Amino acid sequence: SPLEAPVAAGRRYGGGTVDMKGFIGVCLALVPQMVATRLSRPFHLALTFDEETTMLGARTLVADLREQGIAPLACLVGEPTELKAVVGHKGRRALRCCVRGESAHSSLPVEGVNAIEYAARIVEHLRGMAQRHRENEQRHYGYDVPYSTIVTTRIEGGLSANTIPAECAFDFEFRHLPWTDPDKLEAEVRDFARVQVLEPMTRESPACSISFVVESEVPAFGTGSASEGLAPGAAKLLGLMGHRDAPLAYAAFATEASWFQHAGIPTVVCGPGSIAQAHKPDEFITLAQLAECERLLLQLIEASR
């Protein structure tokens, strides 16, 4: 049932239990403790929206904080890190490319412009870009994949088996290290599409077109420097939690931490459970991780008297 979260073998199962309702549940359960404690500094609990796509909730929240003059000491993002202190993750820019040609009967291909075949040229260029970064880019060995990745994730096009396709659309993404500029990556793709693909298409038919739309974007979190560590405010936050010795780590997935960091708020990503269990039919979080998260937050409340 979607309204149940059964427990078995020390695990609580259910969609979103680890990503990240487990952390949210612990925070909400401790609200009475926060209210009953005479705090020297206020706590703000922020439940955002569109975190998996546009991150509009976090961006709106940051704007609201700025307008209200609220400057938090630090921000704790409770994504599942097994309670390690994540100090960086790659940025991500996701785009959609739409290639428009002209349809014709497949027995008369010269009367049409094959959108799939021309789109494939751009996809192949993206693959070449990915290979170039894999071979030549400056590494960051804190990540499982220590270089920026460029991947085509979805493609669609065509009307029938005997029709020259007039349209083809595909999605692709950059997951880039902090020192790699996504604007330059995007510009390279656009320039290639304009010169190497659109120009020969329009020689066949001036009605052809290629368009790009940025579907979502998350800046890189962290500086990526060799001496990177926690910002003083984030380190103080972990210290108040009694968690100052938490191992520092880097995440392969993107989080809202980027937007808080770009707003000048010291931020650390640290939450219960493992991302390896997220987005799966049998998603779960261990009771031990929930208990440890509760202990750390209780320590933070006590230290904030």
N, C-alpha and C positions, 0 to 999 in steps of 0.2 A: 504494500500500500504506500502511496506517496506521502501519507500522513503519519507513517510509522518509521521508527529508526531502531530496529531490533539490535540487541547485543548478543554476541556469540564469541566465545574464545577470547575475551578481552578486547573485542572490537565493536564499535558502533557502526552499523551499515546504513547507507542511504545516500541518495543523490545530493551532492554538495556537502556531505558531512566533513570532508577534509578541505574542500575548496569552495567557500571557507566558513561554512556555518558552524563548524566546531569552535573556531576562534570567536566568532560573533556570539555564539551561545554562552561561552565562558564569560565574555565581557558583560552581556546583559544579566547573567545570573549574579554578577558581582555589583550591580548597580545599588542594591540596598546597602551593601557594605560601604560603597562610596558615599552614599547619602548620610549614613550613620557616622561617618568619620569626619572630623573637623579638618578639612583639607587646607593646606597653605597655598595650593595651586589647583585650579579647576581642571577637571578631565572633560574632554569633548569626545563623544562617541559619534563617528560619522559612518552612516550606512549609505554607500553611493550606488549608482546604477550604471548600466551599460559598460561594466568593467571588462567584459569579455570582448567588446567590440570597439566602440568609439571612445570609451572612458570619459564620456561627457559629464558624468556625475562628479568625478574628481576635478575636472577642469572648472565646472560650475562652483564647486565647493571652494576651490582656491580663490576664485574671483570674489566670492562672498566674504571669505576671511579678510581679503585685502580691503574690500569696501567697508567692513566693520572694524578695521584696525586691530584685528586679532592676530597676534604673532606667537604661535605655540613654541614652547621650549623645544619640542621635538615631536615627530610623528612616528607611530608604530603601525606598520602595515602587517596584518596578521596572516599573510599568505603562508601556505604550508612549506616550511623550511626545516622541519624536524627541530625547531627552536635554535637553529644556527642563525647567526647574525649575517644576513646577506647585505653586502656593501656595494654590489653592482650587478646590473644585468644589461644585456644588449638592447639597443633600440630596435623598433620594428616599424616599417612602413609597408602597408598593403595597398596595392593598386589593382585596377581593372582596366584592361585594354580592349577596346571594341574596334574591329576591323570590318569595314563595309566595302564589299565589292559589287558585282552584278551577277544575277542569276541567269542561267541558260540551261537548256537540255544538255545532259552530259555527252550526248552524241555530237554536240556542236560546241566544244569547250572554248573555241576561239571567239564565240559570241558573248562569253561571260568573263568575269574576273573572279578567280577563285579565292575567296576570303580566307579559307582554311590554310591554303598553301602559303599565302603571304603572311598570315599570322604565325605560321610555323617558323618563318625566317626570324621573327622577333623572339620567339621562344628559344630558338637555337642560339641567338645572340646572348640571351639571358644565361643560358647554360655555359657559354664561353666566359661570360663575366664571372660566374660562380667559380669556374675552374681557375681563372686568373687570380682571384682572391685566395683560393685554397692554396695556390702555389707560391704567391708572392707577398701577401699582406703581412704586416707586422702582427705577430702572435700575441695573444693574451691567454696564458695557460691556466688561468683560474677557471676557464670555461671548459666544458666537455668538448665542445667544438671551438677551437681557439682562434677562429677567423670568422669574418662576416660570411653569411650564407645568402644565396639568392636562389629562390625556388619558385617554379610555376606550380600552382596548387590545384587549379581547376580549369577546364576548357570545355566550351560548348559551341556548336555550330552545325550548319547543314539542315536541309529540309527533307530530302529523300535520297535514296541510293542512286537515282539517275538524274540528279539536279546539281549543277554547279552552285556551290554554296555562296550566297550573297553576304552572309554575315558570319563572323566568328568572334567570340569573346573569351578572354581568359583572365584568370587572377594570378598574381604573383606577389612576392614579398621580398623585402630586404630585412634581414636581422643583422644589424651592424654593430661593430665594436664602437666604443666612445670616440675614437679618433678617425673613424670613417664617416664621411659626410654623405648622408642619404640624398641631399640635393644633387650632388655630383653623380651619384648612381642613377637617379631618376633622369637627369639631364642627358646622360649617355644613352639611355634607352630611347628617350624621345628623339634625340638627334639621329640615332640609327634608324628608327622607324620613319622619320621624315625623309631622310636622304636615300637610304638603301631600300626602303619598302614602298613608301607612299609615292615617291617620284615615278618609279616604274609602273605602279598601279594606275596613276592618273594618265600615263601615256596610253594606257589601254582604254581608260574611260575617265573623264574629268569628274564624274559623279562619285568616285571612290573617296574614302576618308578613313582616318585613323584617329581615335580619341583615347585619352587616358583620364582616369578619375582616381584620386586618392581616397580609398575607402576608410582607412583608419591609420593612426600614427601614434607611436609612443616613443618619446626621446629615450636615449640611453640613460641609465641610472648609474651614478658613480663617475669618477674621473678617468679611470683606466690607467692611472699612473702607477709606476712600480712601487711607490711608497703608500699606495692608497690604504686608507683605513677608515674608521668611523669619524664623522664630524664630531666636534666636541659635544654638541647638544645631544646627538644620538648616543655617544658614549656615556654621557651623564644619565640618559634615560635607562640604558642597560645597567648602569651602576645602581640606580635606584631600585631596579628590579632584582638586584643581587645576581645579575647575569653578565657582569663585566668581562668574565673570562669565556664567554660564549665563542666558539670557533667562528672565524670570519669565512664567508663563502661567497660564491657568485652563482646566480640563478640563470638557467637557460631560458626561462619563461619571462615575459614582460609583466610589470605590475604598475600600479598607480604611483609608486614611489617616485617615479620620474617627475610627475607634475608637482608633487610637494617639494622635491629638491629644487626644481626650477623656480619655484616661488620663494626660495630662500629659507625653507623649513628643513632643519636637519632631520633626516629620515633614515630609519632602519627597517628592513623587512625581516620579520621574525615571528613565526607562528607555528602551531602544533601540526603534526602530521607530515606526510611526504607527498610531494606533487606526483610521485609515481602512481599513487592511488586515485588521482583526480580524473574526472571525465571518463569514468569507466562504469559499466553496469553494476559491478559489485563494489562500488566506492565505499571506503571505510576510513575511520580514524581510530587509533588505539586509545583505550581509556587511560593508559599510562601517560600518553602525550597530553591529553586533556587535563589530567591531574597536575602534571608539571607546569602547564600553561597557567592553570589556576593559582598554583603556588607562586609563580613569578609575578602575576598581576596582584595578588594579595600583598606581596612584598612591596610592590610599587605603591599600593594604596597606603600601606603602613609608613613607608618612607616619605610620603607626601603630607603627613600631618603638619 
